[in-house]
């Protein structure tokens, strides 16, 4: 049996996040706010579907 080699993406040229972006991603309060907003949006879609 011959195995096909795994395809590996070349990410060497991809842009790195800035310090501000990293701090935003690691901020627990901001993550919680985004989580609540996302949940409310999903709940709104579910509620519209049940009408």
PDB file of N, CA, C and O in Angstrom:
ATOM      1  N   UNK A   1       0.836  -1.185   0.000  1.00  0.00           N
ATOM      2  CA  UNK A   1       0.000   0.000   0.000  1.00  0.00           C
ATOM      3  C   UNK A   1       0.878   1.244   0.000  1.00  0.00           C
ATOM      4  O   UNK A   1       1.878   1.321   0.713  1.00  0.00           O
ATOM      5  N   UNK A   2       0.487   2.194  -0.799  1.00  0.00           N
ATOM      6  CA  UNK A   2       1.248   3.445  -0.826  1.00  0.00           C
ATOM      7  C   UNK A   2       0.422   4.545  -0.155  1.00  0.00           C
ATOM      8  O   UNK A   2      -0.773   4.703  -0.405  1.00  0.00           O
ATOM      9  N   UNK A   3       1.089   5.272   0.679  1.00  0.00           N
ATOM     10  CA  UNK A   3       0.416   6.364   1.372  1.00  0.00           C
ATOM     11  C   UNK A   3       0.712   7.662   0.652  1.00  0.00           C
ATOM     12  O   UNK A   3       1.833   7.893   0.199  1.00  0.00           O
ATOM     13  N   UNK A   4      -0.302   8.510   0.549  1.00  0.00           N
ATOM     14  CA  UNK A   4      -0.088   9.817  -0.063  1.00  0.00           C
ATOM     15  C   UNK A   4       0.511  10.752   0.985  1.00  0.00           C
ATOM     16  O   UNK A   4       0.101  10.724   2.146  1.00  0.00           O
ATOM     17  N   UNK A   5       1.466  11.568   0.593  1.00  0.00           N
ATOM     18  CA  UNK A   5       2.072  12.486   1.573  1.00  0.00           C
ATOM     19  C   UNK A   5       1.070  13.537   2.029  1.00  0.00           C
ATOM     20  O   UNK A   5       0.213  13.973   1.261  1.00  0.00           O
ATOM     21  N   UNK A   6       1.190  13.929   3.275  1.00  0.00           N
ATOM     22  CA  UNK A   6       0.305  14.953   3.839  1.00  0.00           C
ATOM     23  C   UNK A   6       0.633  16.308   3.216  1.00  0.00           C
ATOM     24  O   UNK A   6       1.802  16.645   3.029  1.00  0.00           O
ATOM     25  N   UNK A   7      -0.390  17.070   2.900  1.00  0.00           N
ATOM     26  CA  UNK A   7      -0.206  18.404   2.338  1.00  0.00           C
ATOM     27  C   UNK A   7      -0.023  19.388   3.492  1.00  0.00           C
ATOM     28  O   UNK A   7      -0.833  19.440   4.418  1.00  0.00           O
ATOM     29  N   UNK A   8       1.044  20.154   3.417  1.00  0.00           N
ATOM     30  CA  UNK A   8       1.341  21.114   4.475  1.00  0.00           C
ATOM     31  C   UNK A   8       1.263  22.515   3.881  1.00  0.00           C
ATOM     32  O   UNK A   8       1.890  22.804   2.861  1.00  0.00           O
ATOM     33  N   UNK A   9       0.492  23.375   4.523  1.00  0.00           N
ATOM     34  CA  UNK A   9       0.344  24.748   4.048  1.00  0.00           C
ATOM     35  C   UNK A   9       1.583  25.564   4.403  1.00  0.00           C
ATOM     36  O   UNK A   9       2.133  25.446   5.498  1.00  0.00           O
ATOM     37  N   UNK A  10       2.002  26.384   3.461  1.00  0.00           N
ATOM     38  CA  UNK A  10       3.151  27.262   3.701  1.00  0.00           C
ATOM     39  C   UNK A  10       2.640  28.571   4.290  1.00  0.00           C
ATOM     40  O   UNK A  10       2.068  29.397   3.579  1.00  0.00           O
ATOM     41  N   UNK A  11       2.847  28.753   5.574  1.00  0.00           N
ATOM     42  CA  UNK A  11       2.354  29.945   6.264  1.00  0.00           C
ATOM     43  C   UNK A  11       3.464  30.952   6.534  1.00  0.00           C
ATOM     44  O   UNK A  11       3.278  31.886   7.314  1.00  0.00           O
ATOM     45  N   UNK A  12       4.595  30.773   5.907  1.00  0.00           N
ATOM     46  CA  UNK A  12       5.732  31.650   6.191  1.00  0.00           C
ATOM     47  C   UNK A  12       5.492  33.085   5.740  1.00  0.00           C
ATOM     48  O   UNK A  12       6.104  34.009   6.277  1.00  0.00           O
ATOM     49  N   UNK A  13       4.618  33.286   4.771  1.00  0.00           N
ATOM     50  CA  UNK A  13       4.350  34.650   4.282  1.00  0.00           C
ATOM     51  C   UNK A  13       3.076  35.256   4.867  1.00  0.00           C
ATOM     52  O   UNK A  13       2.714  36.384   4.531  1.00  0.00           O
ATOM     53  N   UNK A  14       2.407  34.524   5.727  1.00  0.00           N
ATOM     54  CA  UNK A  14       1.159  35.050   6.284  1.00  0.00           C
ATOM     55  C   UNK A  14       1.460  36.172   7.277  1.00  0.00           C
ATOM     56  O   UNK A  14       2.469  36.117   7.981  1.00  0.00           O
ATOM     57  N   UNK A  15       0.598  37.188   7.341  1.00  0.00           N
ATOM     58  CA  UNK A  15       0.843  38.314   8.250  1.00  0.00           C
ATOM     59  C   UNK A  15       0.667  37.895   9.703  1.00  0.00           C
ATOM     60  O   UNK A  15      -0.225  37.112  10.027  1.00  0.00           O
ATOM     61  N   UNK A  16       1.504  38.409  10.558  1.00  0.00           N
ATOM     62  CA  UNK A  16       1.398  38.137  11.991  1.00  0.00           C
ATOM     63  C   UNK A  16       0.486  39.172  12.647  1.00  0.00           C
ATOM     64  O   UNK A  16       0.477  40.334  12.241  1.00  0.00           O
ATOM     65  N   UNK A  17      -0.283  38.759  13.658  1.00  0.00           N
ATOM     66  CA  UNK A  17      -1.155  39.728  14.332  1.00  0.00           C
ATOM     67  C   UNK A  17      -0.335  40.768  15.096  1.00  0.00           C
ATOM     68  O   UNK A  17       0.757  40.485  15.588  1.00  0.00           O
ATOM     69  N   UNK A  18      -0.884  41.967  15.179  1.00  0.00           N
ATOM     70  CA  UNK A  18      -0.209  43.029  15.910  1.00  0.00           C
ATOM     71  C   UNK A  18      -0.380  42.815  17.418  1.00  0.00           C
ATOM     72  O   UNK A  18      -1.157  41.962  17.846  1.00  0.00           O
ATOM     73  N   UNK A  19       0.343  43.587  18.206  1.00  0.00           N
ATOM     74  CA  UNK A  19       0.213  43.482  19.669  1.00  0.00           C
ATOM     75  C   UNK A  19      -1.202  43.805  20.117  1.00  0.00           C
ATOM     76  O   UNK A  19      -1.743  43.162  21.017  1.00  0.00           O
ATOM     77  N   UNK A  20      -1.800  44.811  19.477  1.00  0.00           N
ATOM     78  CA  UNK A  20      -3.170  45.207  19.842  1.00  0.00           C
ATOM     79  C   UNK A  20      -4.137  44.062  19.552  1.00  0.00           C
ATOM     80  O   UNK A  20      -5.013  43.768  20.366  1.00  0.00           O
ATOM     81  N   UNK A  21      -3.982  43.424  18.411  1.00  0.00           N
ATOM     82  CA  UNK A  21      -4.850  42.307  18.046  1.00  0.00           C
ATOM     83  C   UNK A  21      -4.697  41.162  19.036  1.00  0.00           C
ATOM     84  O   UNK A  21      -5.691  40.576  19.465  1.00  0.00           O
ATOM     85  N   UNK A  22      -3.469  40.840  19.399  1.00  0.00           N
ATOM     86  CA  UNK A  22      -3.244  39.762  20.362  1.00  0.00           C
ATOM     87  C   UNK A  22      -3.851  40.084  21.719  1.00  0.00           C
ATOM     88  O   UNK A  22      -4.442  39.214  22.358  1.00  0.00           O
ATOM     89  N   UNK A  23      -3.706  41.351  22.169  1.00  0.00           N
ATOM     90  CA  UNK A  23      -4.285  41.745  23.460  1.00  0.00           C
ATOM     91  C   UNK A  23      -5.806  41.646  23.424  1.00  0.00           C
ATOM     92  O   UNK A  23      -6.422  41.223  24.401  1.00  0.00           O
ATOM     93  N   UNK A  24      -6.422  42.039  22.291  1.00  0.00           N
ATOM     94  CA  UNK A  24      -7.872  41.933  22.156  1.00  0.00           C
ATOM     95  C   UNK A  24      -8.323  40.473  22.206  1.00  0.00           C
ATOM     96  O   UNK A  24      -9.327  40.150  22.842  1.00  0.00           O
ATOM     97  N   UNK A  25      -7.587  39.606  21.542  1.00  0.00           N
ATOM     98  CA  UNK A  25      -7.951  38.188  21.517  1.00  0.00           C
ATOM     99  C   UNK A  25      -7.807  37.545  22.882  1.00  0.00           C
ATOM    100  O   UNK A  25      -8.521  36.588  23.183  1.00  0.00           O
ATOM    101  N   UNK A  26      -6.911  38.036  23.711  1.00  0.00           N
ATOM    102  CA  UNK A  26      -6.665  37.441  25.019  1.00  0.00           C
ATOM    103  C   UNK A  26      -7.463  38.108  26.139  1.00  0.00           C
ATOM    104  O   UNK A  26      -7.408  37.653  27.281  1.00  0.00           O
ATOM    105  N   UNK A  27      -8.196  39.164  25.838  1.00  0.00           N
ATOM    106  CA  UNK A  27      -8.966  39.886  26.844  1.00  0.00           C
ATOM    107  C   UNK A  27     -10.241  39.097  27.169  1.00  0.00           C
ATOM    108  O   UNK A  27     -11.110  38.931  26.313  1.00  0.00           O
ATOM    109  N   UNK A  28     -10.344  38.621  28.401  1.00  0.00           N
ATOM    110  CA  UNK A  28     -11.465  37.767  28.806  1.00  0.00           C
ATOM    111  C   UNK A  28     -12.787  38.529  28.777  1.00  0.00           C
ATOM    112  O   UNK A  28     -13.811  37.971  28.383  1.00  0.00           O
ATOM    113  N   UNK A  29     -12.778  39.776  29.181  1.00  0.00           N
ATOM    114  CA  UNK A  29     -14.013  40.576  29.190  1.00  0.00           C
ATOM    115  C   UNK A  29     -14.525  40.751  27.762  1.00  0.00           C
ATOM    116  O   UNK A  29     -15.715  40.574  27.502  1.00  0.00           O
ATOM    117  N   UNK A  30     -13.645  41.092  26.855  1.00  0.00           N
ATOM    118  CA  UNK A  30     -14.050  41.263  25.465  1.00  0.00           C
ATOM    119  C   UNK A  30     -14.538  39.944  24.872  1.00  0.00           C
ATOM    120  O   UNK A  30     -15.506  39.935  24.111  1.00  0.00           O
ATOM    121  N   UNK A  31     -13.893  38.842  25.202  1.00  0.00           N
ATOM    122  CA  UNK A  31     -14.339  37.536  24.728  1.00  0.00           C
ATOM    123  C   UNK A  31     -15.749  37.232  25.236  1.00  0.00           C
ATOM    124  O   UNK A  31     -16.578  36.701  24.497  1.00  0.00           O
ATOM    125  N   UNK A  32     -16.016  37.571  26.498  1.00  0.00           N
ATOM    126  CA  UNK A  32     -17.341  37.319  27.066  1.00  0.00           C
ATOM    127  C   UNK A  32     -18.405  38.159  26.351  1.00  0.00           C
ATOM    128  O   UNK A  32     -19.488  37.661  26.042  1.00  0.00           O
ATOM    129  N   UNK A  33     -18.097  39.421  26.093  1.00  0.00           N
ATOM    130  CA  UNK A  33     -19.044  40.301  25.395  1.00  0.00           C
ATOM    131  C   UNK A  33     -19.335  39.746  24.004  1.00  0.00           C
ATOM    132  O   UNK A  33     -20.493  39.685  23.590  1.00  0.00           O
ATOM    133  N   UNK A  34     -18.302  39.345  23.287  1.00  0.00           N
ATOM    134  CA  UNK A  34     -18.493  38.788  21.951  1.00  0.00           C
ATOM    135  C   UNK A  34     -19.304  37.498  22.006  1.00  0.00           C
ATOM    136  O   UNK A  34     -20.138  37.247  21.136  1.00  0.00           O
ATOM    137  N   UNK A  35     -19.060  36.678  23.033  1.00  0.00           N
ATOM    138  CA  UNK A  35     -19.797  35.432  23.203  1.00  0.00           C
ATOM    139  C   UNK A  35     -21.284  35.711  23.414  1.00  0.00           C
ATOM    140  O   UNK A  35     -22.133  35.064  22.801  1.00  0.00           O
ATOM    141  N   UNK A  36     -21.598  36.672  24.277  1.00  0.00           N
ATOM    142  CA  UNK A  36     -22.992  37.015  24.557  1.00  0.00           C
ATOM    143  C   UNK A  36     -23.663  37.561  23.298  1.00  0.00           C
ATOM    144  O   UNK A  36     -24.795  37.187  22.991  1.00  0.00           O
ATOM    145  N   UNK A  37     -22.974  38.445  22.563  1.00  0.00           N
ATOM    146  CA  UNK A  37     -23.539  38.988  21.317  1.00  0.00           C
ATOM    147  C   UNK A  37     -23.843  37.875  20.325  1.00  0.00           C
ATOM    148  O   UNK A  37     -24.898  37.865  19.692  1.00  0.00           O
ATOM    149  N   UNK A  38     -22.905  36.935  20.196  1.00  0.00           N
ATOM    150  CA  UNK A  38     -23.096  35.822  19.268  1.00  0.00           C
ATOM    151  C   UNK A  38     -24.282  34.967  19.703  1.00  0.00           C
ATOM    152  O   UNK A  38     -25.108  34.586  18.874  1.00  0.00           O
ATOM    153  N   UNK A  39     -24.371  34.663  21.005  1.00  0.00           N
ATOM    154  CA  UNK A  39     -25.480  33.856  21.505  1.00  0.00           C
ATOM    155  C   UNK A  39     -26.826  34.545  21.278  1.00  0.00           C
ATOM    156  O   UNK A  39     -27.801  33.894  20.902  1.00  0.00           O
ATOM    157  N   UNK A  40     -26.881  35.848  21.502  1.00  0.00           N
ATOM    158  CA  UNK A  40     -28.132  36.578  21.270  1.00  0.00           C
ATOM    159  C   UNK A  40     -28.527  36.547  19.802  1.00  0.00           C
ATOM    160  O   UNK A  40     -29.707  36.430  19.470  1.00  0.00           O
ATOM    161  N   UNK A  41     -27.539  36.651  18.931  1.00  0.00           N
ATOM    162  CA  UNK A  41     -27.822  36.604  17.493  1.00  0.00           C
ATOM    163  C   UNK A  41     -28.378  35.231  17.102  1.00  0.00           C
ATOM    164  O   UNK A  41     -29.332  35.140  16.329  1.00  0.00           O
ATOM    165  N   UNK A  42     -27.783  34.178  17.632  1.00  0.00           N
ATOM    166  CA  UNK A  42     -28.259  32.825  17.340  1.00  0.00           C
ATOM    167  C   UNK A  42     -29.670  32.622  17.905  1.00  0.00           C
ATOM    168  O   UNK A  42     -30.528  32.037  17.244  1.00  0.00           O
ATOM    169  N   UNK A  43     -29.906  33.106  19.124  1.00  0.00           N
ATOM    170  CA  UNK A  43     -31.232  32.963  19.731  1.00  0.00           C
ATOM    171  C   UNK A  43     -32.295  33.705  18.924  1.00  0.00           C
ATOM    172  O   UNK A  43     -33.425  33.234  18.793  1.00  0.00           O
ATOM    173  N   UNK A  44     -31.921  34.880  18.378  1.00  0.00           N
ATOM    174  CA  UNK A  44     -32.856  35.629  17.541  1.00  0.00           C
ATOM    175  C   UNK A  44     -33.214  34.835  16.286  1.00  0.00           C
ATOM    176  O   UNK A  44     -34.374  34.815  15.876  1.00  0.00           O
ATOM    177  N   UNK A  45     -32.226  34.180  15.676  1.00  0.00           N
ATOM    178  CA  UNK A  45     -32.490  33.368  14.486  1.00  0.00           C
ATOM    179  C   UNK A  45     -33.389  32.180  14.829  1.00  0.00           C
ATOM    180  O   UNK A  45     -34.304  31.854  14.073  1.00  0.00           O
ATOM    181  N   UNK A  46     -33.134  31.545  15.950  1.00  0.00           N
ATOM    182  CA  UNK A  46     -33.950  30.397  16.358  1.00  0.00           C
ATOM    183  C   UNK A  46     -35.372  30.844  16.644  1.00  0.00           C
ATOM    184  O   UNK A  46     -36.324  30.167  16.254  1.00  0.00           O
ATOM    185  N   UNK A  47     -35.528  31.977  17.320  1.00  0.00           N
ATOM    186  CA  UNK A  47     -36.866  32.481  17.639  1.00  0.00           C
ATOM    187  C   UNK A  47     -37.643  32.822  16.361  1.00  0.00           C
ATOM    188  O   UNK A  47     -38.844  32.564  16.282  1.00  0.00           O
ATOM    189  N   UNK A  48     -36.967  33.399  15.367  1.00  0.00           N
ATOM    190  CA  UNK A  48     -37.640  33.710  14.096  1.00  0.00           C
ATOM    191  C   UNK A  48     -38.074  32.443  13.379  1.00  0.00           C
ATOM    192  O   UNK A  48     -39.104  32.432  12.705  1.00  0.00           O
ATOM    193  N   UNK A  49     -37.303  31.385  13.519  1.00  0.00           N
ATOM    194  CA  UNK A  49     -37.628  30.129  12.866  1.00  0.00           C
ATOM    195  C   UNK A  49     -38.800  29.415  13.492  1.00  0.00           C
ATOM    196  O   UNK A  49     -39.413  28.571  12.838  1.00  0.00           O
ATOM    197  N   UNK A  50     -39.138  29.716  14.728  1.00  0.00           N
ATOM    198  CA  UNK A  50     -40.230  29.063  15.429  1.00  0.00           C
ATOM    199  C   UNK A  50     -41.546  29.809  15.311  1.00  0.00           C
ATOM    200  O   UNK A  50     -42.537  29.386  15.905  1.00  0.00           O
ATOM    201  N   UNK A  51     -41.589  30.880  14.580  1.00  0.00           N
ATOM    202  CA  UNK A  51     -42.848  31.638  14.429  1.00  0.00           C
ATOM    203  C   UNK A  51     -43.750  31.007  13.411  1.00  0.00           C
ATOM    204  O   UNK A  51     -44.845  31.510  13.160  1.00  0.00           O
TER     205      UNK A  51
END
